[in-house]
């Protein structure tokens, strides 16, 4: 069976800028499955786009000054993220592992667009705590153009 990576298809591209922060990914709390997956997705993206192997290391152990660091900050909202540069590190803060994951996807989006992240700053929080894909699904479980039954996102009237 063939499958398509859709928006996670990291096409090869030339690295348009020197990026010392693409040397390593430091993960605070690497035992968190969401934090670990966020780091792996960033690693996959860098390898796919720039053919560069980038190591994932425990953020509490590294003495290195450059890299991308993934950190949970409890003062942020759960899914909020804040990306900024501190010295030679690109910091991706999130209110939880989910917030960090959303921040990582923002970093990947910027890299795909050829943006040099030196000095980059971005802070976002979701407007809604529940996010749905728009498959023409309604919150009541019906589908606007539903020719094949109710939404698969709902079971017994619950999302």
Contact map, one row per residue, 1 for C-alpha under 8 A:
111000000000000000000000000000000000000000000000000000000000000000000000000000000000000000000000000000000000000000000000000000000000000000000000000000000000000
111100000000000000000000000000000000000000000000000000000000000000000000000000000000000000000000000000000000000000000000000000000000000000000000000000000000000
111110000000000000000000000000000000000000000000000000000000000000000000000000000000000000000000000000000000000000000000000000000000000000000000000000000000000
011111001000000000000000000000000000000000000000000000000000000000000000000000000000000000000000000000000000000000000000000000000000000000000000000000000000000
001111111000000000000000000000000000000000000000000000000000000000000000000000000000000000000000000000000000000000000000000000000000000000000000000000000000000
000111111000000000000000000000000000000000000000000000000000000000000000000000000000000000000000000000000000000000000000000000000000000000000000000000000000000
000011111100000000000000000000000000000000000000000000000000000000000000000000000000000000000000000000000000000000000000000000000000000000000000000000000000000
000011111100000000000000000000000000000000001000000000000000000000000000000000000000000000000000000000000000000000000000000000000000000000000000000000000000000
000111111110000000000000000000000000000000000000000000000000000000000000000000000000000000000000000000000000000000000000000000000000000000000000000000000000000
000000111111000000000000000000000000000000011001100000000000000000000000000000000000000000000000000000000000000100000000000000000000000000000000000000000000000
000000001111100000000000000000000000000000000001100000000000000000000000000000000000000000000000000000000000000000000000000000000000000000000000000000000000000
000000000111110000000000000000000000000000000001111000000000000000000000000000000000000000000000000000000000000000000000000000000000000000000000000000000000000
000000000011111000000000000000000000000000000000110000000000000000000000000000000000000000000000000000000000000000000000000000000000000000000000000000000000000
000000000001111100000000000000000000000000000000110000000000000000000000000000000000000000000000000000000000000000000000000000000000000000000000000000000000000
000000000000111111000000000000000000000000000000010000000000000000000000000000000000000000000000000000000000000001000000000000000000000000000000000000000000000
000000000000011111000000000000000000000000000000000000000000000000000000000000000000000000000000000000000000000001010000000000000000000000000000000000000000000
000000000000001111100000000000000000000000000000000000000000000000000000000000000000000000000000000000000000000000010000000000000000000000000000000000000000000
000000000000001111110000000000000000000000000000000000000000000000000000000000000000000000000000000000000000000000000000000000000000000000000000000000000000000
000000000000000011111100000000000000000000000000000000000000000000000000000000000000000000000000000000000000000000010100000000000000000000000000000000000000000
000000000000000001111110000000000000000000000000000000000000000001100000000000000000000100000000000000000000000000000000000000000000000000000000000000000000000
000000000000000000111111000000000000000000000000000000000000000001110000000000000000000111000000000000000000000000000000000000000000000000000000000000000000000
000000000000000000111111100000000000000000000100000001000000000000110000000000000000000000000000000000000000000000000000000000000000000000000000000000000000000
000000000000000000011111100000000000000000000000000001100000000001110000000000000000000000000000000000000000000000000000000000000000000000000000000000000000000
000000000000000000001111110000000000000000000000000001111000000001110000000000000000000000000000000000000000000000000000000000000000000000000000000000000000000
000000000000000000000111111000000000001000100000000001111000000000111100000000000000000000000000000000000000000000000000000000000000000000000000000000000000000
000000000000000000000001111100000000000000000000000000011110010000111100000000000000000000000000000000000000000000000000000000000000000000000000000000000000000
000000000000000000000000111111000011001000000000000000011111000000001110000000000000000000000000000000000000000000000000000000000000000000000000000000000000000
000000000000000000000000011111000000000000000000000000000111000000001111000000000000000000000000000000000000000000000000000000000000000000000000000000000000000
000000000000000000000000001111110010000000000000000000000110000000000010000000000000000000000000000000000000000000000000000000000000000000000000000000000000000
000000000000000000000000001111111011000000000000000000000110000000000000000000000000000000000000000000000000000000000000000000000000000000000000000000000000000
000000000000000000000000000011111011000000000000000000000000000000000000000000000000000000000000000000000000000000000000000000000000000000000000000000000000000
000000000000000000000000000011111111000000000000000000000000000000000000000000000000000000000000100000000000000000000000000000000000000000000000000000000000000
000000000000000000000000000001111111100000000000000000000000000000000000000000000000000000000000000000000000000000000000000000000000000000000000000000000000000
000000000000000000000000000000011111110000000000000000000000000000000000000000000000000000000000110010000000000000000000000000000000000000000000000000000000000
000000000000000000000000001011111111111000000000000000000000000000000100000000000000000000000000110110000000000000000000000000000000000000000000000000000000000
000000000000000000000000001001111111111100000000000000000000000000000000000000000000000000000000000000000000000000000000000000000000000000000000000000000000000
000000000000000000000000000000001111111110000000000000000000000000000000000000000000000000000000000010000000000000000000000000000000000000000000000000000000000
000000000000000000000000000000000111111111000000000000000000000000000000000000000000000000000000000110010000000000000000000000000000000000000000000000000000000
000000000000000000000000101000000011111111100000000000010000000000000100000000000000000000000000000000010000000000000000000000000000000000000000000000000000000
000000000000000000000000000000000001111111110000000000010000000000000000000000000000000000000000000000000000000000000000000000000000000000000000000000000000000
000000000000000000000000000000000000111111111000000000000000000000000000000000000000000000000000000000000000000000000000000000000000000000000000000000000000000
000000000000000000000000000000000000011111111100000000000000000000000000000000000000000000000000000000011001000000000000000000000000000000000000000000000000000
000000000000000000000000100000000000001111111110000011110000000000000000000000000000000000000000000000000000000000000000000000000000000000000000000000000000000
000000000100000000000000000000000000000111111111000000000000000000000000000000000000000000000000000000000000000000000000000000000000000000000000000000000000000
000000010100000000000000000000000000000011111111100000000000000000000000000000000000000000000000000000000001000000000000000000000000000000000000000000000000000
000000000000000000000100000000000000000001111111111111000000000000000000000000000000000000000000000000000000000000000000000000000000000000000000000000000000000
000000000000000000000000000000000000000000111111111111000000000000000000000000000000000000000000000000000000000000000000000000000000000000000000000000000000000
000000000111000000000000000000000000000000011111111100000000000000000000000000000000000000000000000000000000000000000000000000000000000000000000000000000000000
000000000111110000000000000000000000000000001111111000000000000000000000000000000000000000000000000000000000000100000000000000000000000000000000000000000000000
000000000001111000000000000000000000000000000111111100000000000000000000000000000000000000000000000000000000000000000000000000000000000000000000000000000000000
000000000001000000000000000000000000000000000111111110000000000000000000000000000000000000000000000000000000000000000000000000000000000000000000000000000000000
000000000000000000000000000000000000000000000111011111000000000000000000000000000000000000000000000000000000000000000000000000000000000000000000000000000000000
000000000000000000000000000000000000000000100110001111100000000000000000000000000000000000000000000000000000000000000000000000000000000000000000000000000000000
000000000000000000000111100000000000000000100110000111110000000000000000000000000000000000000000000000000000000000000000000000000000000000000000000000000000000
000000000000000000000011100000000000000000100000000011111000000000000000000000000000000000000000000000000000000000000000000000000000000000000000000000000000000
000000000000000000000001111000000000001100100000000001111100000000000000000000000000000000000000000000000000000000000000000000000000000000000000000000000000000
000000000000000000000001111000000000000000000000000000111110110000000000000000000000000000000000000000000000000000000000000000000000000000000000000000000000000
000000000000000000000000011111000000000000000000000000011111110000000000000000000000000000000000000000000000000000000000000000000000000000000000000000000000000
000000000000000000000000011111000000000000000000000000001111110000001100000000000000000000000000000000000000000000000000000000000000000000000000000000000000000
000000000000000000000000001100000000000000000000000000000111110000000000000000000000000000000000000000000000000000000000000000000000000000000000000000000000000
000000000000000000000000000000000000000000000000000000001111111000000000000000000000000000000000000000000000000000000000000000000000000000000000000000000000000
000000000000000000000000010000000000000000000000000000001111111100000000000000000000000000000000000000000000000000000000000000000000000000000000000000000000000
000000000000000000000000000000000000000000000000000000000000111110000000000000000000000000000000000000000000000000000000000000000000000000000000000000000000000
000000000000000000000000000000000000000000000000000000000000011111100000000000000000000000000000000000000000000000000000000000000000000000000000000000000000000
000000000000000000000000000000000000000000000000000000000000001111100000000000000000001110000000000000000000000000000000000000000000000000000000000000000000000
000000000000000000011011000000000000000000000000000000000000000111110000000000000000001111000000000000000000000000000000000000000000000000000000000000000000000
000000000000000000011111110000000000000000000000000000000000000111111000000000000000000111000000000000000000000000000000000000000000000000000000000000000000000
000000000000000000001111110000000000000000000000000000000000000001111100000000000000000011110000000000000000000000000000000000000000000000000000000000000000000
000000000000000000000000111100000000000000000000000000000010000000111110000000000000000011110000000000000000000000000000000000000000000000000000000000000000000
000000000000000000000000111100000010001000000000000000000010000000011111000000000000000000111100000100000000000000000000000000000000000000000000000000000000000
000000000000000000000000001110000000000000000000000000000000000000001111100000000000000000111100000100000000000000000000000000000000000000000000000000000000000
000000000000000000000000000100000000000000000000000000000000000000000111110000000000000000001111100100000000000000000000000000000000000000000000000000000000000
000000000000000000000000000000000000000000000000000000000000000000000011111100000000000000001111000000000000000000000000000000000000000000000000000000000000000
000000000000000000000000000000000000000000000000000000000000000000000001111111000000000000000111000000000000000000000000000000000000000000000000000000000000000
000000000000000000000000000000000000000000000000000000000000000000000000111110000000000000000010000000000000000000000000000000000000000000000000000000000000000
000000000000000000000000000000000000000000000000000000000000000000000000111111111000000000000110000000000000000000000000000000000000000000000000000000000000000
000000000000000000000000000000000000000000000000000000000000000000000000011111110000000000000111000000000000000000000000000010000000000000000000000000000000000
000000000000000000000000000000000000000000000000000000000000000000000000010111110000000000000111011000000000000000000000000000000000000000000000000000000000000
000000000000000000000000000000000000000000000000000000000000000000000000000111111000000000000111011101000000000000000000000011000000000000000000000000000000000
000000000000000000000000000000000000000000000000000000000000000000000000000111111100000000000111001101000000000000000000001111000000000000000000000000000000000
000000000000000000000000000000000000000000000000000000000000000000000000000100111110000000011110001101100000000000000000001110000000000000000000000000000000000
000000000000000000000000000000000000000000000000000000000000000000000000000000011111000000111100000000100000000000000000111100000000000000000000000000000000000
000000000000000000000000000000000000000000000000000000000000000000000000000000001111100001111000000000100000000000000001111000000000000000000000000000000000000
000000000000000000000000000000000000000000000000000000000000000000000000000000000111110001110000000000000000000000000011110000000000000000000000000000000000000
000000000000000000000000000000000000000000000000000000000000000000000000000000000011111111100000000000000000000000000111100000000000000000000000000000000000000
000000000000000000000000000000000000000000000000000000000000000000000000000000000001111111100000000000000000000000000000000000000000000000000000000000000000000
000000000000000000000000000000000000000000000000000000000000000011000000000000000000111110000000000000000000000000000000000000000000000000000000000000000000000
000000000000000000011000000000000000000000000000000000000000000011100000000000000000111111000000000000000000000000000000000000000000000000000000000000000000000
000000000000000000001000000000000000000000000000000000000000000011111000000000000000111111100000000000000000000000000000000000000000000000000000000000000000000
000000000000000000001000000000000000000000000000000000000000000001111000000000000011110111110000000000000000000000001100000000000000000000000000000000000000000
000000000000000000000000000000000000000000000000000000000000000000011110000000000111110011111000000000000000000000000000000000000000000000000000000000000000000
000000000000000000000000000000000000000000000000000000000000000000011110000000001111000001111100000100110000000000000000000000000000000000000000000000000000000
000000000000000000000000000000000000000000000000000000000000000000000111100000001110000000111110001100100000000000000000000000000000000000000000000000000000000
000000000000000000000000000000000000000000000000000000000000000000000111110111111100000000011111111110100000000000000000000000000000000000000000000000000000000
000000000000000000000000000000000000000000000000000000000000000000000001111111111000000000001111111100000000000000000000000000000000000000000000000000000000000
000000000000000000000000000000000000000000000000000000000000000000000001110011110000000000000111111100000000000000000000000000000000000000000000000000000000000
000000000000000000000000000000010110000000000000000000000000000000000001000000000000000000000111111110000000000000000000000000000000000000000000000000000000000
000000000000000000000000000000000110000000000000000000000000000000000000000001100000000000000111111111000000000000000000000000000000000000000000000000000000000
000000000000000000000000000000000000000000000000000000000000000000000000000001111000000000001111111111100000000000000000000000000000000000000000000000000000000
000000000000000000000000000000000010010000000000000000000000000000000111000000111000000000011111111111110000000000000000000000000000000000000000000000000000000
000000000000000000000000000000000110110000000000000000000000000000000000000000000000000000000100111111111000000000000000000000000000000000000000000000000000000
000000000000000000000000000000000000000000000000000000000000000000000000000000111000000000000000011111111100000000000000000000000000000000000000000000000000000
000000000000000000000000000000000000000000000000000000000000000000000000000000001110000000011100001111111110000000000000000000000000000000000000000000000000000
000000000000000000000000000000000000011001000000000000000000000000000000000000000000000000010000000111111111000000000000000000000000000000000000000000000000000
000000000000000000000000000000000000000001000000000000000000000000000000000000000000000000000000000011111111100000000000000000000000000000000000000000000000000
000000000000000000000000000000000000000000000000000000000000000000000000000000000000000000000000000001111111110000000000000000000000000000000000000000000000000
000000000000000000000000000000000000000000000000000000000000000000000000000000000000000000000000000000111111111000000000000000000000000000000000000000000000000
000000000000000000000000000000000000000001001000000000000000000000000000000000000000000000000000000000011111111100000000000000000000000000000000000000000000000
000000000000000000000000000000000000000000000000000000000000000000000000000000000000000000000000000000001111111110000000000000000000000000000000000000000000000
000000000000000000000000000000000000000000000000000000000000000000000000000000000000000000000000000000000111111111111000000000000000000000000000000000000000000
000000000000000000000000000000000000000000000000000000000000000000000000000000000000000000000000000000000011111111111000000000000000000000000000000000000000000
000000000100000000000000000000000000000000000000100000000000000000000000000000000000000000000000000000000001111111100000000000000000000000000000000000000000000
000000000000000000000000000000000000000000000000000000000000000000000000000000000000000000000000000000000000111111100000000000000000000000000000000000000000000
000000000000001100000000000000000000000000000000000000000000000000000000000000000000000000000000000000000000011111110000000000000000000000000000000000000000000
000000000000000000000000000000000000000000000000000000000000000000000000000000000000000000000000000000000000011111111000000000000000000000000000000000000000000
000000000000000110100000000000000000000000000000000000000000000000000000000000000000000000000000000000000000011001111101000000000000000000000000000000000000000
000000000000000000000000000000000000000000000000000000000000000000000000000000000000000001000000000000000000011000111111000000000000000000000000000000000000000
000000000000000000100000000000000000000000000000000000000000000000000000000000000000100001000000000000000000000000011111000000000000000000000000000000000000000
000000000000000000000000000000000000000000000000000000000000000000000000000000000001100000000000000000000000000000001111100000000000000000000000000000000000000
000000000000000000000000000000000000000000000000000000000000000000000000000000000011100000000000000000000000000000011111110000000000000000000000000000000000000
000000000000000000000000000000000000000000000000000000000000000000000000000000000111100000000000000000000000000000000011111000000000000000000000000000000000000
000000000000000000000000000000000000000000000000000000000000000000000000000000000111000000000000000000000000000000000001111100000000000000000000000000000000000
000000000000000000000000000000000000000000000000000000000000000000000000000000011110000000000000000000000000000000000000111110000000000000000000000000000000000
000000000000000000000000000000000000000000000000000000000000000000000000000000011100000000000000000000000000000000000000011111000000000000000000000000000000000
000000000000000000000000000000000000000000000000000000000000000000000000000010111000000000000000000000000000000000000000001111100000000000000000000000000000000
000000000000000000000000000000000000000000000000000000000000000000000000000000110000000000000000000000000000000000000000000111111000000000000000000000000000000
000000000000000000000000000000000000000000000000000000000000000000000000000000000000000000000000000000000000000000000000000011111000000000000000000000000000000
000000000000000000000000000000000000000000000000000000000000000000000000000000000000000000000000000000000000000000000000000001111110000000000000000000000000000
000000000000000000000000000000000000000000000000000000000000000000000000000000000000000000000000000000000000000000000000000001111110000000000000000000000000000
000000000000000000000000000000000000000000000000000000000000000000000000000000000000000000000000000000000000000000000000000000011111000000000000000000000000000
000000000000000000000000000000000000000000000000000000000000000000000000000000000000000000000000000000000000000000000000000000011111100000000000000000000000000
000000000000000000000000000000000000000000000000000000000000000000000000000000000000000000000000000000000000000000000000000000000111110000000000000000000000000
000000000000000000000000000000000000000000000000000000000000000000000000000000000000000000000000000000000000000000000000000000000011111000000000000000000000000
000000000000000000000000000000000000000000000000000000000000000000000000000000000000000000000000000000000000000000000000000000000001111110000000000000000000000
000000000000000000000000000000000000000000000000000000000000000000000000000000000000000000000000000000000000000000000000000000000000111110000000000000000000000
000000000000000000000000000000000000000000000000000000000000000000000000000000000000000000000000000000000000000000000000000000000000011111000011110000000000000
000000000000000000000000000000000000000000000000000000000000000000000000000000000000000000000000000000000000000000000000000000000000011111101111000000100000000
000000000000000000000000000000000000000000000000000000000000000000000000000000000000000000000000000000000000000000000000000000000000000111111111000000100000000
000000000000000000000000000000000000000000000000000000000000000000000000000000000000000000000000000000000000000000000000000000000000000011111100000000000000001
000000000000000000000000000000000000000000000000000000000000000000000000000000000000000000000000000000000000000000000000000000000000000001111100000000000000100
000000000000000000000000000000000000000000000000000000000000000000000000000000000000000000000000000000000000000000000000000000000000000011111110000001111110111
000000000000000000000000000000000000000000000000000000000000000000000000000000000000000000000000000000000000000000000000000000000000000011111111010011100000000
000000000000000000000000000000000000000000000000000000000000000000000000000000000000000000000000000000000000000000000000000000000000000111001111110011100000000
000000000000000000000000000000000000000000000000000000000000000000000000000000000000000000000000000000000000000000000000000000000000000111000111110000000000000
000000000000000000000000000000000000000000000000000000000000000000000000000000000000000000000000000000000000000000000000000000000000000100000011111000000000000
000000000000000000000000000000000000000000000000000000000000000000000000000000000000000000000000000000000000000000000000000000000000000100000111111111000000000
000000000000000000000000000000000000000000000000000000000000000000000000000000000000000000000000000000000000000000000000000000000000000000000000111110000000000
000000000000000000000000000000000000000000000000000000000000000000000000000000000000000000000000000000000000000000000000000000000000000000000000011111000000000
000000000000000000000000000000000000000000000000000000000000000000000000000000000000000000000000000000000000000000000000000000000000000000000110011111100000000
000000000000000000000000000000000000000000000000000000000000000000000000000000000000000000000000000000000000000000000000000000000000000000001110010111110100000
000000000000000000000000000000000000000000000000000000000000000000000000000000000000000000000000000000000000000000000000000000000000000011001110000011111100000
000000000000000000000000000000000000000000000000000000000000000000000000000000000000000000000000000000000000000000000000000000000000000000001000000001111110000
000000000000000000000000000000000000000000000000000000000000000000000000000000000000000000000000000000000000000000000000000000000000000000001000000000111110001
000000000000000000000000000000000000000000000000000000000000000000000000000000000000000000000000000000000000000000000000000000000000000000001000000001111111111
000000000000000000000000000000000000000000000000000000000000000000000000000000000000000000000000000000000000000000000000000000000000000000001000000000011111111
000000000000000000000000000000000000000000000000000000000000000000000000000000000000000000000000000000000000000000000000000000000000000000000000000000000111110
000000000000000000000000000000000000000000000000000000000000000000000000000000000000000000000000000000000000000000000000000000000000000000011000000000000111111
000000000000000000000000000000000000000000000000000000000000000000000000000000000000000000000000000000000000000000000000000000000000000000001000000000000111111
000000000000000000000000000000000000000000000000000000000000000000000000000000000000000000000000000000000000000000000000000000000000000000101000000000001110111
